[in-house]
């Protein structure tokens, strides 16, 4: 099972010092380069939550979690490469985190993406510039659905977005699971429930079906994680094309 955690990162700014204690020096250095304000606070909150959730999945204290950079600088938990695959996507006040226990031979790397739905004109402009001609219609919501699927597949493989954008993710339909084959290899993807005005998707390398479970947690580091389970809606059989 892939666990997907949705976090509202607009917690009170007075928690920043406590959040900084949860992240490592590299993350603090990156945070220090962000001007004080909501964007910096959201960064701290998202990365602190990611560390705690990774630690919980691995059964280790949060301070034991360290990151290494995989292909195309994909963050991976150092020392857990054969055990866990994790991914983070942030959009405004929201952060989406995925964790997957790996199968034999490392099968099942996971990628997740969360995006705000842009204005129709902006979506059309990006679609014309970046997507195949067959994927330039349908309006901003459909554009964002396709984009999150492509981005999730790209992140699962740790590839270049230029390759991921050539992945055919299909026409509108049920949320999934859907099997797709692209330049990076086969993967299975599933649309996810998302905050209003957003789209989200998760992908896993390989061809096995996925049934992600969406959970929500308070980002407040002083509180226990509360869990609310929302299974992703069932869709067509994973062997069918989207």
C-alpha positions, 0 to 999 in steps of 0.5 A: 500500500502506498500511503499519501499524507496531505499536510496543511503547512500554514501553521503558526510562524512561532513554531519555526524554531521548533521546526528547524530542530527537526530538519538537517543542516542542508535543509536549514541552509536552504531555508535560510536562503528563503526570505522570512515569510509564509514561503519559508515557513511552509518549506520548514513545515513540509520538510519537518513533516516529511522527516517525521513521516519517513522516520515513522515508516522506517521505525527510526528517530527523526534525527536518524533520517538523512538524504542523498541525491539520486538521478536528477537530484531526486531526494532519497533516504540514505541507508534505506534505498532498498527499503523505502521510496518516498517523495514530496510535492508542495503547492502553496500551503499544501504538501503531499508526501508519499511513502512506499515499502519497496519490493524485491529488487527495488521494484516500486519507486514512488512519485507524487505531484500536487499542482494548482489549476492555472487560468485557462490561457496560462494552461493553454500556453504551457500545453502548446509549448510542452505537450504533444498536440493530442494533449492540448485540449480540454481546458485548464483542469484537464491540462493539470490532471495530465501534468500531475500524472506526467510529473508523478511518473517522472519523479517515480523514475527520477528522470528528466521532466522533458522525458516525462512530458512525452509519457502518454497519460490518456484521455479523461476517465476514472481516477485509476489505477492506470497502466502507462508506458513512456520513455522512462518505462512502465508505471502505474498511476492513480489520481488523488483527491486534492484540495479545492483548485488543485489536482494530484496524482501518484505513480509507482514504477512497474506494472502492479496495480496500486491502491493508494490511501490518503491520510491527513496529519497536523503539521504541528510538531508538538502534536501527535499525528492524527490520521484520517483515512480516505481510500482513493476512489476505485477505478477501472482495472489497471490493465486497461488503458486510461 
